[in-house]
Amino acid sequence: MSTDTPGIDPLQALRAPRDPACDVFLTGPVFLDIIFTGLDSAPVRGTESWARGMGSSPGGVANMATALARLGLRTSLAAAFGDDHYGEYCWDALEQGEGIDLSMSHTVPGWHSPVTVSMAYEGERTMVSHGHEAPAPAGTAPRTGTAALTGTAALTGAPALTGAPASTGTAAPTAAPAPPFPHCPPRARAAIASLAPGRSEPWVATAARNGALIFADVGWDETGRWDLDALPDLAHCEAFLPNAEEAMRYTRTDCPRAAAHALAERVPLAVVTLGAEGAYAVDGRTGAAAAVPAIEVEALDPTGAGDVFVAGFVTGTLADWPLADRLAFAGLTAALSVQEFGGSLSAPGWAEIAAWWQLIRTCASQDPAALERYAFLDDLLPTTARAWPLRRAVPTIGFRQ
């Protein structure tokens, strides 16, 4: 785990001897993220732009995994890593730096790590990525549906290429299809999936059958259909967390709150993120709803903020907090993350959360009613906090010791 505040375990009061060793399982491609910050405007064709800052960090699904681990959740990640220096750096940063369990991950000889270059300016970002889908570990089979290697929306598994015997007039024995990667997700309290139209990941159903609560986000529907029935794994989900535009398109509504209520008819928890306006959630089991405004911050780099939001909401859900507290906590962690550059390494730990809570209460201009929204932090946070902010993404990798 992150060494920010050793011993902070949000699930400590709920743990029992027979509980899963893993709190959250997730899978997907790991990218090396190279982030340029301090750009005054978007790059202009035919010119050279100089950035005032840059950082490198593990990206892709590593954003979510790191955010979960820094909040004290025991996190297991199944991913492919290249055997280049980029892959070595990402593996070390996740396993040694963050305490993430990589026992289900593997290194692919001769495969280079996917890379994303992200440029942050005017509170937004532009990204350019390159990568090839990793070959699956031996003995795995194709997953249902297809997806390109884009962000956390794609798994690392791919059909294994095998030689076929020459035709002899006699049918060759046909091996039984092997289960897809990861064919046996660990028993966990929760798992995080990224849904895509027309694609089903068998591991999601397996994890749900084994008792994991499935939390899912979704990407832009390139087909333009926006059909919830085209998301088969939605049936296994405990919570669905689209943004406002995605939610309205999927529900054919013109209001994010109406979209959340419509989605709550399909999943137990519907959470719609509203950008600068915060988030809105509906509990489909009870009908209860909650709205929490966003925290106003000066955003340096929004890379990974959505992943951090999901991690915060998962933490609060597993800890059995009230719905409004989960939303407030998720929004707070996302707000803290955008004040640092980098995706995974901008995710806050408990030290930054504690430091923010101490700092914000000393500001004379703060509305007492707004502060009351975060009073639940008093029972969670350490009495002392390290200086904030802490070191984040590094400008380069591979310095000699």
Secondary structure, 3 states (H helix, E strand, C coil): CCCCCCCCCCCHHHCCCCCCCEEEEEECCEEEEEEEECCCCCCCCCCCCCCCEEEEEEEEHHHHHHHHHHCCCCEEEECEEECCHHHHHHHHHHHHHHCCECCCCEEECCCCCCEEEEEEECCEEEEEEECCCCCCCCCCCCCECCCCCCHHHCCCCCCCCCCCCCCCCCCCCCCCCCCCCCCCCCCEEEEEEEECCCCECHHHHHHHHCCCEEEEEECCCCCCCCCHHHCHHHHHEEEECCEHHHHHHHHCCCCHHHHHHHHCCCCCEEEEECHHHCEEEEECCCCCEEEECCCCCCCCCCCCHHHHHHHHHHHHHHCCCCHHHHHHHHHHHHHHHCCCCCCHHHCCCHHHHHHHHHHHCCCCCCCHHHHHCCHHHHHCCCCCCCCCCCCCCECCCCCCC
